[in-house]
Amino acid sequence: MPEVNVTIEWPDKQKDSIYSPSTVLLQYIKSGDSLSIQDFDERISQALQLASQRVYERYGFECTSAMGELARLKARIATINDKNQLIKVL
């Protein structure tokens, strides 16, 4: 499966890299997107869960890296009070 890394910029201007075991991530977020925290949360959750499911369908086990990445991103999202702020996909 082709892996993908996407760079985002959090509202505080910190850059972060997102790992996905599948290119399905690119169907949910793409370079140039500016997404509200809520929209990003929904999209990244769907994308990484689907990516993990694709690994399961191919290899018989879910991708723990994708689920770990999702947990890490959700923990960061939880620290942001204003959910109307934007995350930029670089």
VMD Tcl script that builds the backbone (N, CA, C; Angstrom):
set m [mol new atoms 270]
animate dup $m
set s [atomselect $m all]
$s set {name element resname resid chain x y z} {
  {N N MET 1 A 0.845 -1.184 0.000}
  {CA C MET 1 A 0.000 0.000 0.000}
  {C C MET 1 A 0.888 1.244 0.000}
  {N N PRO 2 A 0.537 2.212 -0.802}
  {CA C PRO 2 A 1.330 3.449 -0.804}
  {C C PRO 2 A 1.041 4.298 0.438}
  {N N GLU 3 A 2.089 4.644 1.133}
  {CA C GLU 3 A 1.962 5.503 2.313}
  {C C GLU 3 A 1.933 6.959 1.881}
  {N N VAL 4 A 1.344 7.801 2.735}
  {CA C VAL 4 A 1.241 9.228 2.453}
  {C C VAL 4 A 1.584 10.003 3.717}
  {N N ASN 5 A 2.318 11.080 3.549}
  {CA C ASN 5 A 2.551 12.047 4.617}
  {C C ASN 5 A 2.070 13.403 4.120}
  {N N VAL 6 A 1.261 14.060 4.926}
  {CA C VAL 6 A 0.715 15.374 4.586}
  {C C VAL 6 A 1.115 16.342 5.690}
  {N N THR 7 A 1.513 17.543 5.317}
  {CA C THR 7 A 1.884 18.557 6.296}
  {C C THR 7 A 0.724 19.520 6.495}
  {N N ILE 8 A 0.451 19.814 7.763}
  {CA C ILE 8 A -0.582 20.790 8.106}
  {C C ILE 8 A 0.034 21.893 8.949}
  {N N GLU 9 A -0.692 22.999 9.045}
  {CA C GLU 9 A -0.305 24.096 9.929}
  {C C GLU 9 A -1.454 24.331 10.892}
  {N N TRP 10 A -1.172 24.152 12.175}
  {CA C TRP 10 A -2.168 24.371 13.223}
  {C C TRP 10 A -2.450 25.871 13.357}
  {N N PRO 11 A -3.530 26.250 14.033}
  {CA C PRO 11 A -3.847 27.678 14.205}
  {C C PRO 11 A -2.722 28.490 14.863}
  {N N ASP 12 A -1.890 27.835 15.685}
  {CA C ASP 12 A -0.783 28.549 16.338}
  {C C ASP 12 A 0.465 28.622 15.450}
  {N N LYS 13 A 0.305 28.248 14.168}
  {CA C LYS 13 A 1.355 28.309 13.135}
  {C C LYS 13 A 2.374 27.174 13.219}
  {N N GLN 14 A 2.211 26.248 14.162}
  {CA C GLN 14 A 3.101 25.088 14.217}
  {C C GLN 14 A 2.776 24.152 13.067}
  {N N LYS 15 A 3.812 23.625 12.445}
  {CA C LYS 15 A 3.626 22.666 11.361}
  {C C LYS 15 A 3.688 21.248 11.929}
  {N N ASP 16 A 2.955 20.346 11.292}
  {CA C ASP 16 A 2.852 18.972 11.766}
  {C C ASP 16 A 2.699 18.060 10.554}
  {N N SER 17 A 3.260 16.882 10.637}
  {CA C SER 17 A 3.147 15.904 9.562}
  {C C SER 17 A 2.152 14.822 9.967}
  {N N ILE 18 A 1.269 14.463 9.041}
  {CA C ILE 18 A 0.278 13.422 9.282}
  {C C ILE 18 A 0.634 12.222 8.415}
  {N N TYR 19 A 0.700 11.045 9.042}
  {CA C TYR 19 A 0.994 9.800 8.341}
  {C C TYR 19 A -0.294 9.039 8.062}
  {N N SER 20 A -0.384 8.470 6.872}
  {CA C SER 20 A -1.476 7.559 6.529}
  {C C SER 20 A -0.893 6.377 5.761}
  {N N PRO 21 A -1.352 5.168 6.071}
  {CA C PRO 21 A -0.864 4.001 5.339}
  {C C PRO 21 A -1.487 3.871 3.951}
  {N N SER 22 A -2.370 4.794 3.599}
  {CA C SER 22 A -3.093 4.713 2.332}
  {C C SER 22 A -3.297 6.106 1.744}
  {N N THR 23 A -3.336 6.173 0.432}
  {CA C THR 23 A -3.593 7.440 -0.250}
  {C C THR 23 A -5.038 7.907 -0.084}
  {N N VAL 24 A -5.874 7.099 0.541}
  {CA C VAL 24 A -7.269 7.503 0.769}
  {C C VAL 24 A -7.328 8.831 1.533}
  {N N LEU 25 A -6.313 9.128 2.310}
  {CA C LEU 25 A -6.250 10.395 3.042}
  {C C LEU 25 A -6.431 11.584 2.099}
  {N N LEU 26 A -5.881 11.464 0.891}
  {CA C LEU 26 A -5.923 12.566 -0.074}
  {C C LEU 26 A -7.318 12.805 -0.647}
  {N N GLN 27 A -8.239 11.900 -0.393}
  {CA C GLN 27 A -9.630 12.110 -0.790}
  {C C GLN 27 A -10.366 12.984 0.232}
  {N N TYR 28 A -9.781 13.138 1.409}
  {CA C TYR 28 A -10.416 13.885 2.492}
  {C C TYR 28 A -9.771 15.238 2.751}
  {N N ILE 29 A -8.457 15.317 2.600}
  {CA C ILE 29 A -7.757 16.594 2.750}
  {C C ILE 29 A -6.734 16.709 1.629}
  {N N LYS 30 A -6.540 17.955 1.161}
  {CA C LYS 30 A -5.568 18.161 0.086}
  {C C LYS 30 A -4.857 19.497 0.281}
  {N N SER 31 A -3.720 19.597 -0.332}
  {CA C SER 31 A -2.929 20.817 -0.256}
  {C C SER 31 A -3.769 22.016 -0.677}
  {N N GLY 32 A -3.689 23.065 0.121}
  {CA C GLY 32 A -4.444 24.283 -0.157}
  {C C GLY 32 A -5.725 24.402 0.646}
  {N N ASP 33 A -6.174 23.296 1.249}
  {CA C ASP 33 A -7.384 23.342 2.081}
  {C C ASP 33 A -7.141 24.176 3.334}
  {N N SER 34 A -8.143 24.933 3.740}
  {CA C SER 34 A -8.189 25.594 5.045}
  {C C SER 34 A -9.477 25.113 5.694}
  {N N LEU 35 A -9.333 24.330 6.747}
  {CA C LEU 35 A -10.475 23.660 7.357}
  {C C LEU 35 A -10.670 24.107 8.797}
  {N N SER 36 A -11.927 24.282 9.187}
  {CA C SER 36 A -12.202 24.557 10.595}
  {C C SER 36 A -11.755 23.343 11.409}
  {N N ILE 37 A -11.524 23.552 12.677}
  {CA C ILE 37 A -11.107 22.458 13.554}
  {C C ILE 37 A -12.118 21.318 13.478}
  {N N GLN 38 A -13.395 21.648 13.541}
  {CA C GLN 38 A -14.441 20.626 13.510}
  {C C GLN 38 A -14.428 19.856 12.188}
  {N N ASP 39 A -14.324 20.563 11.075}
  {CA C ASP 39 A -14.302 19.908 9.765}
  {C C ASP 39 A -13.063 19.027 9.629}
  {N N PHE 40 A -11.918 19.546 10.055}
  {CA C PHE 40 A -10.682 18.766 10.005}
  {C C PHE 40 A -10.821 17.503 10.844}
  {N N ASP 41 A -11.361 17.643 12.048}
  {CA C ASP 41 A -11.547 16.504 12.950}
  {C C ASP 41 A -12.398 15.425 12.281}
  {N N GLU 42 A -13.502 15.824 11.686}
  {CA C GLU 42 A -14.384 14.860 11.022}
  {C C GLU 42 A -13.685 14.194 9.838}
  {N N ARG 43 A -13.031 14.988 9.020}
  {CA C ARG 43 A -12.381 14.444 7.820}
  {C C ARG 43 A -11.219 13.519 8.161}
  {N N ILE 44 A -10.383 13.950 9.105}
  {CA C ILE 44 A -9.206 13.146 9.433}
  {C C ILE 44 A -9.624 11.851 10.117}
  {N N SER 45 A -10.696 11.902 10.901}
  {CA C SER 45 A -11.209 10.684 11.542}
  {C C SER 45 A -11.677 9.684 10.489}
  {N N GLN 46 A -12.464 10.159 9.550}
  {CA C GLN 46 A -12.957 9.277 8.485}
  {C C GLN 46 A -11.800 8.722 7.656}
  {N N ALA 47 A -10.875 9.585 7.294}
  {CA C ALA 47 A -9.767 9.178 6.426}
  {C C ALA 47 A -8.878 8.132 7.085}
  {N N LEU 48 A -8.475 8.367 8.328}
  {CA C LEU 48 A -7.556 7.430 8.978}
  {C C LEU 48 A -8.248 6.128 9.363}
  {N N GLN 49 A -9.531 6.186 9.701}
  {CA C GLN 49 A -10.261 4.946 9.971}
  {C C GLN 49 A -10.394 4.117 8.696}
  {N N LEU 50 A -10.686 4.770 7.585}
  {CA C LEU 50 A -10.789 4.064 6.313}
  {C C LEU 50 A -9.425 3.513 5.887}
  {N N ALA 51 A -8.374 4.276 6.096}
  {CA C ALA 51 A -7.027 3.801 5.766}
  {C C ALA 51 A -6.692 2.553 6.578}
  {N N SER 52 A -7.022 2.568 7.856}
  {CA C SER 52 A -6.783 1.407 8.707}
  {C C SER 52 A -7.617 0.212 8.245}
  {N N GLN 53 A -8.842 0.479 7.837}
  {CA C GLN 53 A -9.717 -0.583 7.329}
  {C C GLN 53 A -9.136 -1.207 6.058}
  {N N ARG 54 A -8.555 -0.394 5.214}
  {CA C ARG 54 A -7.936 -0.917 3.986}
  {C C ARG 54 A -6.758 -1.832 4.313}
  {N N VAL 55 A -5.998 -1.468 5.326}
  {CA C VAL 55 A -4.903 -2.336 5.773}
  {C C VAL 55 A -5.487 -3.659 6.271}
  {N N TYR 56 A -6.569 -3.573 7.039}
  {CA C TYR 56 A -7.220 -4.784 7.555}
  {C C TYR 56 A -7.676 -5.693 6.414}
  {N N GLU 57 A -8.294 -5.100 5.419}
  {CA C GLU 57 A -8.791 -5.889 4.285}
  {C C GLU 57 A -7.656 -6.573 3.525}
  {N N ARG 58 A -6.517 -5.940 3.499}
  {CA C ARG 58 A -5.389 -6.506 2.753}
  {C C ARG 58 A -4.549 -7.476 3.581}
  {N N TYR 59 A -4.320 -7.133 4.862}
  {CA C TYR 59 A -3.388 -7.911 5.673}
  {C C TYR 59 A -4.033 -8.660 6.840}
  {N N GLY 60 A -5.291 -8.376 7.134}
  {CA C GLY 60 A -5.976 -9.085 8.212}
  {C C GLY 60 A -5.821 -8.456 9.586}
  {N N PHE 61 A -5.244 -7.269 9.663}
  {CA C PHE 61 A -5.133 -6.541 10.929}
  {C C PHE 61 A -5.192 -5.050 10.640}
  {N N GLU 62 A -5.696 -4.296 11.610}
  {CA C GLU 62 A -5.789 -2.846 11.438}
  {C C GLU 62 A -4.416 -2.204 11.577}
  {N N CYS 63 A -4.298 -1.012 11.060}
  {CA C CYS 63 A -3.036 -0.274 11.126}
  {C C CYS 63 A -2.957 0.498 12.443}
  {N N THR 64 A -2.125 0.024 13.343}
  {CA C THR 64 A -1.988 0.703 14.631}
  {C C THR 64 A -1.347 2.079 14.473}
  {N N SER 65 A -0.531 2.254 13.445}
  {CA C SER 65 A 0.075 3.572 13.210}
  {C C SER 65 A -0.983 4.605 12.848}
  {N N ALA 66 A -1.942 4.222 12.017}
  {CA C ALA 66 A -3.022 5.147 11.641}
  {C C ALA 66 A -3.878 5.485 12.855}
  {N N MET 67 A -4.172 4.490 13.675}
  {CA C MET 67 A -4.997 4.736 14.853}
  {C C MET 67 A -4.234 5.560 15.891}
  {N N GLY 68 A -2.935 5.338 15.996}
  {CA C GLY 68 A -2.108 6.153 16.880}
  {C C GLY 68 A -2.028 7.592 16.406}
  {N N GLU 69 A -1.929 7.761 15.104}
  {CA C GLU 69 A -1.899 9.104 14.514}
  {C C GLU 69 A -3.218 9.825 14.791}
  {N N LEU 70 A -4.324 9.111 14.637}
  {CA C LEU 70 A -5.634 9.707 14.902}
  {C C LEU 70 A -5.752 10.112 16.369}
  {N N ALA 71 A -5.317 9.263 17.274}
  {CA C ALA 71 A -5.370 9.588 18.705}
  {C C ALA 71 A -4.518 10.821 19.016}
  {N N ARG 72 A -3.349 10.906 18.404}
  {CA C ARG 72 A -2.452 12.052 18.621}
  {C C ARG 72 A -3.100 13.341 18.125}
  {N N LEU 73 A -3.706 13.291 16.941}
  {CA C LEU 73 A -4.352 14.478 16.379}
  {C C LEU 73 A -5.559 14.894 17.205}
  {N N LYS 74 A -6.349 13.928 17.651}
  {CA C LYS 74 A -7.527 14.242 18.465}
  {C C LYS 74 A -7.120 14.858 19.806}
  {N N ALA 75 A -6.012 14.398 20.372}
  {CA C ALA 75 A -5.514 14.985 21.623}
  {C C ALA 75 A -5.122 16.443 21.401}
  {N N ARG 76 A -4.501 16.734 20.283}
  {CA C ARG 76 A -4.115 18.121 19.968}
  {C C ARG 76 A -5.356 18.976 19.721}
  {N N ILE 77 A -6.325 18.439 18.991}
  {CA C ILE 77 A -7.571 19.158 18.716}
  {C C ILE 77 A -8.281 19.509 20.019}
  {N N ALA 78 A -8.247 18.607 20.979}
  {CA C ALA 78 A -8.925 18.820 22.261}
  {C C ALA 78 A -8.361 20.012 23.028}
  {N N THR 79 A -7.134 20.416 22.721}
  {CA C THR 79 A -6.519 21.548 23.426}
  {C C THR 79 A -6.914 22.895 22.829}
  {N N ILE 80 A -7.600 22.879 21.689}
  {CA C ILE 80 A -7.972 24.120 21.005}
  {C C ILE 80 A -9.387 24.509 21.412}
  {N N ASN 81 A -9.521 25.654 22.059}
  {CA C ASN 81 A -10.826 26.097 22.554}
  {C C ASN 81 A -11.739 26.614 21.449}
  {N N ASP 82 A -11.208 27.403 20.556}
  {CA C ASP 82 A -12.013 28.001 19.492}
  {C C ASP 82 A -12.014 27.083 18.274}
  {N N LYS 83 A -13.080 26.322 18.115}
  {CA C LYS 83 A -13.168 25.335 17.035}
  {C C LYS 83 A -13.410 25.975 15.670}
  {N N ASN 84 A -13.559 27.312 15.626}
  {CA C ASN 84 A -13.717 28.012 14.350}
  {C C ASN 84 A -12.374 28.382 13.728}
  {N N GLN 85 A -11.296 28.199 14.483}
  {CA C GLN 85 A -9.971 28.464 13.930}
  {C C GLN 85 A -9.697 27.491 12.788}
  {N N LEU 86 A -8.745 27.852 11.942}
  {CA C LEU 86 A -8.485 27.055 10.747}
  {C C LEU 86 A -7.178 26.278 10.827}
  {N N ILE 87 A -7.217 25.100 10.242}
  {CA C ILE 87 A -6.025 24.292 10.004}
  {C C ILE 87 A -5.767 24.345 8.508}
  {N N LYS 88 A -4.535 24.652 8.146}
  {CA C LYS 88 A -4.168 24.721 6.728}
  {C C LYS 88 A -3.448 23.437 6.329}
  {N N VAL 89 A -3.815 22.908 5.189}
  {CA C VAL 89 A -3.120 21.755 4.622}
  {C C VAL 89 A -2.102 22.308 3.632}
  {N N LEU 90 A -0.836 22.044 3.892}
  {CA C LEU 90 A 0.245 22.610 3.071}
  {C C LEU 90 A 0.623 21.695 1.920}
}
mol reanalyze $m
mol bondsrecalc $m
mol representation Tube
mol addrep $m
